[in-house]
Amino acid sequence: MYIGAATIGERDAAGAAIERLKAKLAESARQDPPVEMKFSMPDAWSVKLFVALCRR
């Protein structure tokens, strides 16, 4: 949106929207911090299956 804005007003509105989204993401990360997990896979097939399931 920001790059394709044709006027200054559109660019300002897109910039403000970006800032609001960044603020919401920061607040969400503060309230519910990410959890790091470690998975061990015995073979390459298990890794491929796990990655495919994670993509879904």
C-alpha positions in Angstrom: 0.0 0.0 0.0 2.7 2.4 1.0 4.8 2.0 -2.1 1.9 2.1 -4.5 0.3 5.2 -3.0 -0.4 7.8 -5.6 -0.9 10.8 -3.4 0.7 12.2 -0.2 -2.6 11.6 1.7 -2.6 7.9 0.6 1.0 7.5 1.6 0.3 9.1 5.0 -2.7 6.9 5.6 -0.8 3.8 4.7 2.1 4.8 6.9 -0.3 5.4 9.8 -1.9 2.0 9.2 1.6 0.3 9.3 2.4 2.0 12.6 -0.9 0.9 14.1 -0.3 -2.7 13.0 3.3 -2.6 14.4 1.9 -1.3 17.7 -0.7 -4.1 17.9 1.9 -6.8 17.1 4.2 -5.4 19.8 1.3 -5.4 22.4 0.4 -9.0 21.4 4.0 -10.1 21.8 4.2 -8.5 25.2 1.0 -10.1 26.4 1.7 -13.6 24.9 5.4 -14.0 24.4 6.5 -16.6 21.8 7.4 -20.1 23.1 10.5 -21.8 21.8 10.2 -25.5 21.2 12.7 -28.2 20.1 11.8 -31.3 18.2 14.0 -34.3 17.5 13.4 -36.4 14.5 14.9 -39.8 14.0 15.1 -39.7 10.2 14.8 -37.5 7.1 11.3 -38.8 6.3 10.0 -37.7 9.7 11.5 -34.3 9.2 9.7 -34.0 5.8 6.4 -35.1 7.3 6.7 -32.7 10.2 7.5 -29.7 7.9 4.6 -30.6 5.7 2.3 -30.7 8.7 3.6 -27.4 10.0 2.9 -25.7 6.7 -0.7 -26.8 6.9 
